[in-house]
């Protein structure tokens, strides 16, 4: 494999772009393989969006190769509270991202390879893409027992999922992306993709759990670089192009005009959480206070990531009625978010009567409310 990171080779990419403002014109045709030099999930997802929106896929099909530092990526129509352990993500400093394609939730780290196949909508065929991946792996290690299922997953040893798949179909352009588990941290994967939140009801697209296995567990002599090279080689063979990969920097505005705005949008709370389909929570908080356990019923409707309806059934006289009313009023319309709720609770505590027991009760209630988020 020949890696060509020079400006000259980056310009090979720009010659196939539909960007009139940048003045790009092209007569170049054929397929292209590019690889991101970034491990940032938001930058790499932004590259997908940019290619889908700007590249002339009538002239050039594209294979995009990328890897991310630890991140959980949910599908376009999914609910993050339903799909993963958000508290654990925050503790481990693992990023959460929402992609623009459908499908289920996946865990990414540097032991996971991501492949995105770009074509026109007419030429879109994810089964063929997955067969290409299987053929590449078989060429590298013929003894591997791998096959593609009707659900467009790739299974190892007829049981273990090593690749999930999702897609975005535009008016004329389309892309299909898939993962490939090489040496991902399965302990982290299983823990962060397990939701601890109770009483949540949603029409969001649920993920389908599956047993997973790393390719490196089957053959420790494999490396991510070997797998990437094998896939790039097979793609080159099938598209009759030279076997090389063009490296790109996802923050390069000269090559990808407007890319940084796309990256920023994917990082916003409004996109990651605010795009969650409407859901409700109906649960009971078992709050230990002094020598007793209090049952506090909580019912909420959340729309666009904000609390639309809030009801908290507290024991009589637990809080002064005025303070309780102010709490419910303040929560309604606020983000379903621990940071915002913490700020709100702290602000209200400053104006409530100075009473140690009252403050203890208040803090206990707010801590339990925050645990829901």
N, C-alpha and C positions, 0 to 999 in steps of 0.2 A: 504494500500500500504506500502511495506517495502522498504525504500531507503537504498542502500548498497554502500557507497562511499569508502570503504576501499580498500587497495591495493589488497587484496585477490580477491575482486569482479571485480576490474579492470582487473586482470589477466584472468578472465573468458572471457573477450573480446579478449584478445591477443591470446587465444588458438585457435581462429577461423580465424587467419590472414594468408594471403598468402605473407609472408615476409621472404624469404630464408635467407637474410643477417642477420636478427634478430634471426634466428634459431627457429622460431615458428613452431611447429608441432601440429597437432590436430586430435583427434578422436571424439571431441565434436560435437553434432548435435542439431538441433532444433532451435527455434526462440529466439531472443534476443531483449530486449528493453533497449535503452541507452538514457541518457539525458545529454546535455551539461551544465556545470556549468558556461559557459561564455555567456555574452550577446553581444559579438562582432560579427558583421555580417560576417566579413572576416574570422574569425576563424571558425565559424559554417559552412560557405560554404566550407571551406577547409576540414572539417571533412567529408562532403558529398563526395567530390572528393576522399578523402583518402579511405573511405570505398568502394566506387565504384571501385577504382583501386586495392585495396589490400585484401579485405576480400573474403573468399571463400564462396560465396553465394549458392553454391551447398549444403553446409553443414548447413549454418545458414542464415535464413532470418532475417532481422533487421528492427526494427522501431526506428527511431531517432527523439527525441523530442528536440526542441530548441526554444529560444526566443531571440530577438535582441533589443538593444537600438535603438532609432530612426534612420531609414535608408530607403532609396529607393533602391529597387533591380530590375534591368532591366533584360530582357531575353537575351539570348546569341546573338541573331541577331537583337537587337533593337538599336535605336538611342536616346541617352539621351537628346539631344536638342529637339527632337520631343516628348519625353515622359514626361518630368518634367520641373520644374522651377529651373534651376541650380543656378541662383542668389539667390533665396530664400533658397535653400539648404545650400549655403555657409553662408548666413546670420544667419540661425538657427543652423549651425554646425551639419547638418544632413548628414550622410554618404551616398555616392552613391556606389553601388556595381553592378557588372555584374556577373550573375551566368552562369553556363555552360549548363543549360537546356534552352529550348525554352520558348515560352509563353510570357505573357504580364508583364507589370510593376506593382509592388505592394509596398505598404508602410508598413513598419514594425515598431512597437514599443513594449513596454512590455505588451501592451494590445492585442497583436496578438500572437497566438500560431502557430508554424511551425511543420509540421509532414512530415517525409521522410520515405517512404516504399522501402526497398531494397530487390530485388529478383534476380534470374537469368532472362535472357531475356525471356526464355520459360515460366516462371511462372508469368511474368509481367501482371497485370490486375488492372488498376486504378479504374475502376468502382466498383470492389469488395472492394478496399480500401476505397472508398468514402462511400459505403454502410456500411462498418464497422464503420466509423465515425458517420454516421447518427444513426445507431443502438445504439452506445454508448451514444449519446446525448439523444435519446429517452428513454433509460433505466434510465437516470438521471432525465429527465424532460419529461414525456410522452405527456404533452400538447403541446410541441413545434411542430409547423407546418413546417417541413423541408423535403426537398427531393433533389435528385441528378438530374441534367438536362443532356440532350444529349451532352452538351458542357463540361461536367465534372465539373460543378460548383455546389455548394450547395446553395440552396435558402431558405430563411426564409419567411414565409407568402406568398409564391408563387411569390415573387417580389424582395426581397432584397438579394443581394449576400453576403454571409458570408464566402465563401471559393472559392478561385481560385486554379487552378491546372497547373502543368507543369511537364515535364519528360525528362530524358536523357536515351537513349537506346544505350548501348555499344555492343561490339561483343558478349559477353556472359552474362554480368551483366547489370542491369537496376535499375533505381530508379524513383519513382514518388513522388513528394512533393506537399503539399497543405498548404494553410493558413487557419486559423480559427479566425475570428474577434470576440474577446471577449469584450474588452473594449478599443479599439484603439481610438486615438484622431482624430475624423472625420474631424474637422476643419483643422488640419494640413494636414491630408490625402488629402482632396479635394484641398487645396491650392498648395501643392507641386507637385501633379500629374496633373497640368494644365500648359501646355507649353505656354510661352509668345512670343516665337520666330516666326517671320513672314517670309513668302516667302521661307520656307524650303521644298525641294523636295527630297524624299528618297524612296528606295525600301525596307527599313528596315521593320520588322514585327511591325505593329501598335497594340497598346492595344485597347481593346473594352471597352468603358466606361459602367459602370453599377451602379445602385443605391445600396448602401450598408447600412448595419445596424449591430450594435453590438448585440451579444447574451444577454449582460447584460441589454440592453434596453428592451428586451423582458422579462427578469427575473433577477432583480437586486440581487437576493439571490445567483446567481451563482458566482463562482470564477474560476480563471484560473487553480488553483490547482485541483479543483473538475473536471474540464473538462479534464485535462491531466490524472487524475487518472481513469476517466471513459473510456477514449480511451485506456489507457494501460490495463485496466481490460478486455475490449472486445477483444483486440488483444491477450492477454494471453489465454482467453477462446477459441478463434478460433484456436490458434496454440498449445493448450494443454500444456502450460508451467506455471510455478509458476508466480504469479502476483507480480513482483518486477521490479524495474528500477535500472539499473547500471549507476551511475554518472561518467562522464569522463571530464577531463580537456583537451580542444583542443590545449593546448600549450605543452602537455606532450610528449616529443620526445621518452621517453622510451616505452610508450604505442603505439605511432603513429609515427614511424620513418619517418623523412622527412616532417612532418606536417607544420613546421614553414616556410619552403620554399614555400609550397603551399599557405600559408596565405599571405606571402609577394608578391607573384605573383599576387594574386587577388586584391592587393592594388595599383598596379602600374598604372600609367597613360596609359601606352601602352595597358593594358588589359581593364581597365574601359572605356577609351575613344578611344584608338587606334584600338580596334576591331569593331568600328562602321562601318557598311556598307557605301560605298561611297554615298555622298549626295551633294546637291547644295543649295545655297542660292541666291535668287534674290529678293532684297528688296530696298526700298527707305527710306533713313534717312531724316527725317524732322528736320533740325537743326536750332534752333532759335539763330540768331546772330544779336546783336544790335536791330534794329527795323524791321528786316525782317526774313523770314523763308526760308531757302535754302533747296532745294531738291537734295540729293546726292544719285545717284543710285549705288548700290553695287551688284556685281555678283561674287560668289566664288564657286569653286568646292573643296570639302574636301574629301580626301582619307586617310584611316588609321588615321583619326583624325588630319591630316595635310593639310594645304591649298595648293592645287595643282595648281589652277588657281585663279588669283585675278584681278578684274577690278573695279576701283572706278571712277565714272564719276563726277568730281568736276567742279564747276563753273570756268570759265576762270579767270586766275590770282589769284585764291584762295590761291594756294601755288606756290612757285617757281618750275618750271618744274623739276629741278634736285632733289629737295627734294621730290616731288611727286613720281618720278621714283625710288628713293631710298626706299621710303615707300613700294611701290608695290613689289619691288625686295626683301625687307627684309621679308615681309609677306609671300611671296611665299616660300613654304617649311617649314614654321614655324608651330608650334602647333596651332590648333584652340582653343585657351586657353587665358583667360583674363590675367593671370599672365605673360605668355610669351609675349603677345602683349604689356602689360604695360612696361615690361623691354625693349622691342624693341623700343617703342615710346620714352621712356626716354633717351635711348642711342642716337637716332637720333636727339632729341631735343638739346642735348649738342653740336652737330656739326653744327646746322643750325645757320644762322645769328642771332645776338642778336637784336631782334625787338619785342617790346611788343605786337603789333597787330598780327604779324606773330605767336608768341608763343600762343596767345589766340586762333587763328584759328586752329593751330596745336592741341592744347589740346582739343578743342571742337570736332574736327574730330576723334581723337583717343578715347575720351570718348564714342562717339557714336558707333565706331567700336567695342569697348570692350563690349558694351551693347548687341551686337549680339551674344556674346559668353556665 
